[in-house]
């Protein structure tokens, strides 16, 4: 069995920072529905599979340019997570959520 190669990933989703409070509640519900979710702690950064201080993690932050998704994790996990978050956010918010640069 081979060890997965861990690499840095980042992408910005076309999710505006000024969503309504109701829409942000939907976003948090989506976060919690994805496997590996870790409740935010003192830094208030939602994470999956670990935090930024761990060897492997995915985290998100709200930026003026959109929802910044960053991770240091295997490509298969990243691709699955990214596919899920885009699909689930799109359904929850009734708008297409995808790579902001597309």
C-alpha positions in Angstrom: 0.0 0.0 0.0 1.4 3.4 -1.0 1.2 6.4 1.2 -0.8 9.3 -0.4 1.2 12.3 -1.4 0.2 15.3 0.7 0.2 18.6 -1.2 -0.9 22.2 -0.7 -4.2 23.1 -2.3 -6.2 26.4 -2.4 -9.1 27.7 -4.3 -11.5 30.6 -3.9 -15.2 29.9 -4.3 -17.6 32.5 -5.8 -19.4 32.9 -2.5 -19.7 36.6 -1.5 -18.7 37.6 2.0 -21.9 39.7 2.5 -24.4 36.9 2.5 -27.5 37.3 4.6 -27.5 35.8 8.1 -29.9 33.2 6.9 -27.6 32.2 4.1 -24.6 32.0 6.5 -26.6 29.6 8.7 -27.1 27.4 5.6 -23.4 27.6 4.9 -22.6 26.4 8.4 -25.1 23.6 8.1 -23.3 22.5 4.9 -20.0 22.6 6.6 -21.2 20.4 9.4 -22.6 17.9 6.9 -19.3 17.1 5.3 -17.2 14.2 6.7 -14.2 15.2 8.8 -15.7 18.6 10.0 -14.1 20.1 13.1 -16.0 22.8 15.1 -14.1 26.1 15.0 -12.0 26.9 18.1 -10.3 30.1 19.2 -9.3 31.1 15.6 -12.9 30.6 14.5 -11.8 28.8 11.3 -13.9 25.9 10.1 -11.7 22.9 9.4 -11.8 19.3 8.2 -9.5 16.4 9.0 -7.3 18.6 11.2 -6.4 22.2 11.8 -3.7 24.4 10.3 -1.3 23.2 13.0 -1.7 19.6 11.9 0.1 17.8 9.1 -3.1 17.3 7.2 -6.1 19.7 7.1 -8.6 21.6 5.0 -9.9 25.0 6.3 -12.0 27.9 4.9 -12.1 31.6 5.5 -14.3 34.4 4.3 -12.4 36.9 2.2 -13.5 39.9 0.1 -12.8 37.8 -3.0 -14.9 34.9 -1.9 -14.7 31.8 0.3 -11.0 30.8 0.5 -10.5 27.0 0.8 -7.0 25.8 1.7 -5.6 22.5 2.5 -2.6 20.3 3.0 -4.0 16.9 2.2 -4.0 14.1 -0.4 -5.4 15.0 -3.8 -8.2 12.4 -3.6 -9.5 13.7 -0.3 -9.2 17.3 -1.6 -11.1 16.5 -4.8 -13.9 14.7 -2.9 -14.2 17.5 -0.3 -14.2 20.2 -3.0 -16.8 18.4 -5.1 -19.0 18.0 -2.0 -18.8 21.5 -0.7 -19.6 23.1 -4.1 -22.5 20.8 -4.7 -24.0 21.1 -1.2 -23.5 24.9 -1.1 -25.1 25.2 -4.5 -28.2 23.3 -3.4 -28.5 25.0 0.0 -28.1 28.6 -1.4 -29.9 28.0 -4.7 -27.0 29.4 -6.7 -24.0 27.8 -8.5 -21.0 27.8 -6.2 -17.7 27.0 -7.9 -14.2 28.2 -8.5 -14.4 32.0 -8.6 -11.9 32.1 -11.4 -13.9 30.0 -13.8 
